Amino acid sequence: MKKIWHISDTHGYHDLLIVPENIDWVIHSGDFSNYFDVYKNEPEALNFLHWYGNLKIPIKILIAGNHDAYAHSISKKFKEWCDYYKIIYLENDYIILDDIKIFGSPNTPNFGNWYFMKNRAKMDKHWNKIDEDVDVFIVHGPPKGVLDLSENRERTLEYCGCNSLKNHILNRIKPKLCLFGHIHNYKDIINAGTMKLSISNTLFSNGSVVTDRKFGTLSSNGNILYI
């Protein structure tokens, strides 16, 4: 059995995290940086990679999020730095570790003009390409209705996740773990944490560690999971 530390949406505040002991895998599901501009984003990303790569944890897995400009396909150097730090970076790709099949994707439905985003109407085609035998599904954004309640652009509460992703997770892929972030805690709404649905055996984990409009302090230290 593997002990996993799942974190997400550290947004440059990774140094505030308390690293748990006796962790086998650490998985970060995106938004380790902030700036939209690639050149401003670069030092943020490299600072994070230095911290992440030096964690005393045997396996380090990473996907990007919509804020991670330096990790976008225009920057091959990011992947080279991941290799240097022995970080497993997944961008719509798979890896098998100890007979556990892992898939990672940074893509989320459009919300503003950020990175790794797709038209919401095209997300079903994207998720449909994923193998059905995935054990650990890592994605930046949540399935709709699962730890994803926040305000939309009209300032009304909405379940902000991807409905197509939810359908594929529940009805076709059925992974043991579905790990994401993207939607932070907001005011008195707690999205960080884990959830199981009565109709599914998948454990869902929102690893986001910040609260909207309160950056600079952490509201979570991530989640501990087992597989």
C-alpha positions in Angstrom: 0.0 0.0 0.0 1.3 3.5 -0.9 0.8 6.5 1.3 0.2 9.6 -0.8 0.3 13.3 0.1 -1.9 15.1 -2.3 -1.5 18.9 -2.6 -2.7 21.5 -5.1 -2.9 25.2 -5.8 0.0 26.2 -3.7 0.4 29.4 -5.7 3.9 30.1 -4.5 3.3 29.4 -0.9 4.7 25.9 -0.9 7.2 26.8 1.8 4.4 27.2 4.3 3.4 23.5 4.0 4.3 21.0 6.7 5.7 18.0 5.0 4.2 14.8 6.5 6.4 11.9 7.5 6.7 8.5 5.8 5.1 9.5 2.5 5.7 7.2 -0.5 4.3 9.5 -3.2 3.6 13.2 -3.3 1.2 14.4 -6.1 0.6 18.0 -7.0 -2.4 18.7 -9.2 -1.4 22.1 -10.6 -1.3 25.9 -9.9 2.1 26.0 -8.2 2.6 29.5 -9.6 0.6 32.7 -10.4 1.7 35.0 -13.2 0.1 34.9 -16.6 3.2 36.3 -18.2 5.7 33.4 -19.0 8.8 35.5 -18.1 7.3 36.5 -14.7 6.1 33.0 -14.1 9.5 31.4 -14.7 11.2 32.3 -11.4 8.0 31.2 -9.5 8.0 27.9 -11.3 11.7 27.3 -10.8 11.4 28.1 -7.1 8.7 25.6 -6.8 10.5 22.9 -8.7 13.6 23.3 -6.5 11.4 22.9 -3.4 9.4 20.0 -4.8 12.4 18.2 -6.3 14.2 18.3 -2.9 11.4 16.8 -0.8 12.5 13.7 1.0 9.8 11.7 -0.7 10.7 8.8 -3.2 8.1 9.6 -5.9 7.1 13.1 -7.0 4.3 13.5 -9.5 3.2 16.8 -11.0 0.7 18.2 -13.4 0.2 21.8 -14.4 -2.7 24.1 -13.8 -4.2 27.1 -15.6 -1.8 29.5 -13.8 1.3 27.6 -14.7 2.4 29.6 -17.7 6.0 28.3 -17.7 4.8 24.7 -18.0 2.8 25.5 -21.1 3.9 23.8 -24.3 5.7 26.9 -25.4 8.3 26.2 -22.7 10.2 22.9 -23.2 12.6 24.0 -20.6 10.1 23.3 -17.9 10.1 19.6 -18.7 13.9 19.6 -18.7 13.9 21.0 -15.2 11.4 18.3 -14.1 13.8 15.7 -15.5 16.7 17.3 -13.6 14.8 17.2 -10.3 13.5 13.6 -11.0 9.9 14.8 -11.0 7.4 12.8 -13.0 5.5 15.4 -15.1 2.3 14.3 -16.7 0.6 16.3 -19.5 -2.2 14.1 -20.9 0.0 11.1 -20.3 0.2 7.9 -18.3 2.7 6.2 -16.1 2.6 2.8 -14.3 4.2 2.6 -10.9 4.1 -0.7 -9.0 1.3 -1.9 -11.2 -0.8 1.2 -10.5 -1.8 3.1 -13.7 -1.7 6.9 -13.3 -3.0 9.5 -15.7 -2.5 13.2 -15.4 -4.1 16.1 -17.3 -3.9 19.9 -16.8 -6.9 20.7 -18.9 -10.0 22.5 -17.5 -13.1 24.1 -19.1 -12.7 27.8 -20.1 -12.9 30.3 -17.3 -11.2 33.5 -18.4 -8.1 33.5 -20.7 -5.7 31.2 -18.9 -3.5 28.2 -19.8 -4.5 24.6 -20.6 -8.1 25.5 -21.0 -10.6 24.1 -23.5 -14.1 25.0 -24.6 -16.5 23.3 -22.2 -18.4 21.8 -25.1 -15.2 20.1 -26.3 -14.2 18.5 -22.9 -16.2 15.3 -23.6 -14.1 14.5 -26.6 -11.0 15.2 -24.5 -11.9 12.8 -21.6 -13.2 10.2 -24.0 -9.6 9.5 -25.1 -8.6 8.3 -21.7 -8.1 4.6 -21.0 -10.6 2.9 -18.8 -8.1 1.0 -16.6 -6.7 4.1 -14.8 -6.3 3.7 -11.1 -5.2 7.2 -10.1 -6.7 10.0 -12.2 -5.0 13.4 -11.6 -6.6 16.5 -13.2 -6.4 20.2 -12.4 -10.1 20.9 -12.1 -12.9 18.9 -10.3 -15.8 17.0 -11.7 -19.0 19.0 -11.4 -20.7 18.7 -8.1 -17.7 17.4 -6.2 -15.9 19.8 -3.9 -16.3 22.6 -6.4 -18.8 25.1 -5.0 -17.7 28.7 -5.6 -18.8 32.0 -7.2 -19.0 32.4 -11.0 -18.4 35.6 -12.9 -21.9 36.8 -12.0 -21.0 36.5 -8.3 -23.6 33.7 -7.7 -22.8 30.3 -6.2 -22.2 27.6 -8.7 -20.8 24.1 -8.9 -17.9 25.0 -11.2 -16.5 21.6 -12.2 -16.7 19.7 -15.4 -19.9 17.7 -16.0 -18.3 15.6 -18.7 -15.4 14.7 -16.5 -17.9 13.6 -13.8 -19.7 11.3 -16.3 -16.5 9.7 -17.5 -15.2 9.1 -13.9 -18.5 7.7 -12.6 -19.6 5.6 -15.6 -16.5 4.6 -17.6 -13.1 5.1 -16.0 -14.0 4.5 -12.4 -10.6 5.1 -10.9 -9.7 4.3 -7.3 -8.6 7.9 -6.7 -9.5 11.2 -8.5 -7.2 14.0 -7.5 -7.7 17.7 -8.3 -7.7 21.3 -7.1 -8.4 24.5 -9.0 -11.5 25.4 -6.9 -10.2 26.7 -3.6 -12.0 27.2 -0.3 -14.2 30.3 -0.6 -15.4 32.4 2.3 -17.1 29.8 4.6 -17.3 27.2 1.8 -14.8 24.3 2.3 -13.8 22.5 -0.9 -10.5 21.2 0.3 -10.7 17.6 1.5 -12.0 14.3 0.4 -15.4 12.9 -0.6 -17.0 9.7 -1.6 -20.3 9.5 -3.5 -22.8 6.8 -2.7 -23.0 5.7 -6.3 -19.2 5.3 -6.7 -16.2 3.6 -5.2 -13.9 6.4 -6.3 -12.3 8.6 -3.6 -12.3 12.2 -4.7 -9.6 14.6 -3.3 -9.5 18.4 -3.6 -5.9 19.1 -2.5 -6.1 22.9 -2.8 -4.3 24.6 0.2 -5.4 28.2 -0.1 -8.6 30.2 0.4 -9.7 32.7 -2.3 -8.9 36.4 -1.4 -6.8 35.2 1.5 -3.5 34.2 -0.3 -0.5 34.3 1.9 -1.7 31.9 4.5 -2.8 28.3 4.1 -6.2 26.9 4.9 -5.2 23.2 4.3 -2.1 21.1 4.3 -3.3 18.8 1.6 -4.8 15.3 2.0 -3.3 12.0 3.0 -4.5 9.1 0.8 -3.7 5.4 0.4 -3.8 3.0 -2.5 
